[in-house]
């Protein structure tokens, strides 16, 4: 069963990168739990067992606030940090060694059954990091080894080993104590 092997790769990546004990990950890591249930659900979907994949992934959504569509394609060796608010759409492809933080959305531009030619799902190549709150929308590719910083919204592809971040110039800073109350 390939899904068991992929789950083992997830555990090894957690241990390698974050030095998380296997037992601790199995018992208490919600990112690992979400990936485990995704892998089981994806396998059930592929062998044409109806309804159960949807029920299992909804349980994880209710428990942890992590929504991974069982029809997406996620390689082994993935790490989910915190996870709450993570959304992975049905056509998303994620390669090995990717780290996903909380609040990340990987999805289409529009909703509905009909997918226009200019729409689709993102793919994230190996060893990339997607920062907290980042939104990757549409048929884009995140190149191998790239880093998408927190709260970035991407609607176009980026090359391998690219850093995307929000410029500090886009922030408005104001001292809230500067208004006097005489």
Secondary structure as UniProt FT lines:
FT   HELIX           2..18
FT   HELIX           22..28
FT   HELIX           30..46
FT   TURN            47..48
FT   TURN            50..51
FT   HELIX           52..64
FT   STRAND          67..68
FT   TURN            70..71
FT   STRAND          73..74
FT   STRAND          79..80
FT   TURN            84..85
FT   STRAND          87..88
FT   TURN            90..91
FT   STRAND          93..94
FT   TURN            96..97
FT   STRAND          99..100
FT   TURN            102..103
FT   STRAND          105..107
FT   TURN            117..118
FT   STRAND          123..124
FT   TURN            126..127
FT   STRAND          129..130
FT   TURN            132..133
FT   STRAND          135..137
FT   STRAND          141..142
FT   TURN            144..145
FT   STRAND          147..148
FT   TURN            150..151
FT   STRAND          153..154
FT   TURN            160..161
FT   STRAND          163..164
FT   HELIX           168..170
FT   TURN            176..177
//
